[in-house]
């Protein structure tokens, strides 16, 4: 799939992995629309890269359908989708006092990360599958899971479940969309620098980086975006999850 001239949607594109992906796609000539809940950051980043911004809760069906249609009116039918929107904070199933995690807390993480990813995929494909193919394909979807899908740590039950769900649906959706010429891939990042980690002291950041075998540092958002670019460009990459983690395997805690 050629990036230049293609319309692209990046969820969670205001900052972090999504922000880097949106910027790389724009530099490569894509017409990018950012979906994000952070209106201030999202609008500013969209302006910086010459793209568009729509405030969207990815877990809300009507909002996503309306946003995909609005992006299409501005840039044409989107052929590239990068799903980076996600949340997750450590919460144990039973806390120190022996109290169970409220089901709503678990549900919220799964709703945004897993249901939100599926929601955007379905509304994106709803519009794209009718479009004329470009060469042998119509488009590409890149989802974001996590190494937590495979090496979930204590306190990551909800997060690992949501990311494991993204991994689990990658192949069946790729198989379903094959008839339309739409590829589906997932990236499972390891420990990457994101705005969430920015508040940590440098000592803590260095300690996290040393857990990575090689290179022994935090991954950079641009390195995630580089893999997004490679996936879009290579037509044989389909139905697979790629770990992008410097060979790390997470410890229990």
N, C-alpha and C positions, 0 to 999 in steps of 0.2 A: 504494500500500500504506500503510495506516494504521500508524503506529509505536505509538501508545498501545494498550496491551493485547496487543501481539504479543510472542511469544518471539523472542529474538535470540541469536545466537552470534557472538562476536568472537574470532578467533584473534590471538595476539600482543597480547591486550587488557590486559596488565598495565601497559603504559607506552607512551609515544610515540604514534604515529598510532592504534594500536589502543586505547590507553588513553583517548585523547580521544574516539574513536568510541563506546566503551562508555559513557563518562560522558554524552555527548550523548543517546544512545539511552535511557539510564535516565532522564534528566531529562525526556525526551519521553514517558515512560510505558511504555517497553518493559521486558520481564522478561529481563534480560541474563545470559548465562552466558559467562564468560571462559575461553578455552582458552589456556594458556601453560605453558612449562616452568619459569618462575620462580615457585616456590610462594609465597615470602615476599611479593613484590610483587603477585602475582596475587590472593592471598587478601586482602591489605590493600585493594587497589583495589576488589575485589568488595564488600567490607564497606562501603567508603566510598559506593558507588553503590547499595547495596541489592540487589546481584545475587549470582550464584553463581560459583564458581571450580572448575575441574577441571584438574589437571596433565595435560598432553597433549603428546606428541611428534607433530606433525602428519604426519610422514613414516611413522608406524607405523599400518598399516591397522586392526589389532584395537583399538588404543588409541582411535583416532578413532571407530570404530563404537560402541564402548562409551560413549565420552564423549557422543556425540550422543544415544544412548538415555537416558543418565543425565540429561542436560539436559532431555530431553522429559518424563521422569518428574517433574521438579521444576517445570517451567514450561509444559508442553504442547509440542506440535509447533512447532519453530522455523520461523518464516516469513522471518526476516531473517538473512543470513550476511554478515559482513564479514571478509574474509581479510587480515590484516595480519602474520601470522607470517612472518619471513624473516631471513636472515643474509647476510653478504657482507663479505669483507675483500679488499683489493687483492692480487692475485697475478698475476705475469706468466707467460706460457706458458713462457718460458725465462728463468731468473734471470741475475744478473750473471756467474756462473761458467759460464753456458751449460748449466746443468742443467734438464731439462724438469720442468714442474710435475707432481707426482704425480697420477695420474688420480683417486685417492681424494679429493683436495682439490677438484677440479672437480666430482666426483660428489656430494660432500656439499652443496655450494651448490645444485646443481640438484635434489637430493633434497628438501631442505627447502623451497626457494622454489617450484619448479614442481610436483614430485610431491606435495609437502605440500598445495599449494593444490588440485590436482586431487583428492587423497584426501578432503579435507574437503568439497569440492563434491559428490562422488559420494555420500558417506555422508549428507550433509544432504538431497540430493534424493531419495535412497532412501526416507527417511521422509516428506518433504514431498509427494511427487507423489501419494500416496494420500489426503492430507487434503482436506477440503472447501474449495473456493475461497472467498475473501472478496471479494465483488464480482466483478470480472473477472479477478482474479489470485490465485495461491496464495502467491507469495513473491518475494523479491529477493535476488540474490547480488551483492556488490560485492567485487572482487578488487583487490589492490595490485600494480601493476607498478612501473615507474620510467622516467624519461626515459632511463636507461641502455639501455632496450630499443631506443631509436632513436639515441642519441648516446653509445654506450658508449665509455668512455675506456680508455687503455692500463692494463692491470692489471685490467680488468673483464670479461674474456672469460667467466668462469663466471657472474658476476652478470648481465651483459647477456644471456647465453643463457637464463638462468632466467627473467628478466623478459620477454624477447622471447617465450618460450614461453607465458607467461600472456596476453600480448597476442594471440598467434596462436590460442589456444584459445577466446577470448572469443566470437567470432561463431559458430563451429560449435556450441558448447554452448548459446548463446542460441537458435539455430535448433532444436536438438534439444528444448530445454525449452519451446519455444513452445507445444507441444501440451498442456503441463501448466499453462500460465499462470505460469511461473517466469522472471523476467527475469534477465539476466546482464550486468553492467557491470564495467569495469575503470578504475581511476584510476592515472595515471602521474605521481607527484609528482616535482618537481624537488628543489632543495636545501631540506630541511626541518629544523628543529630537532628532534632526537631525543636520547634519553639517550646514544647513541653519540657525538654531537658535544659533549656536555656537558663532557667532559674537556679539550676544546681551549681554549686561551687566548682571551680576548675579541678580541684582535687578529686571530687566525685566523678566528674566527666572522665578524667584520666584513668581512674580505677575501672570504670565501665569499659573504656577502650582496651585496657590491658587484658580483659577477658576474651578478646577476639584473637584467635591464633595468628592470622596474618591477613591483611595488615593490622597490627595491634593498635587500633584506634576506632573511633566511631565512624560509621559510614556517613558520607555526605549526601545531601539531597540530590546534588547534581549527578552522583553515581547511580542513584535510582533512576533519574530521568534518562541517563544514558542507556540503561537497559530497556526502558520504555521505547526509546527511539529504535533500538535494535529489533525489538519484537515487532514493531510496526513495519519495519523494512523487510523482515524475513518471512516470506509466505509459508514456509514449512513449520513455523512455530505456532502450534495450535493444540489446545486441550491439555496444557501442562502447567505445573507450578514450578517456578524456578526460585530456589533459595538464593538470596543475595546477602551473605552473612559472614564472609571471611572465615568460614569453616567453624563457626561457633556452635556449640551444643549447650543449651542453657542448663544450669544446675537447678536443683529443686527450688532453691531460694537464693 
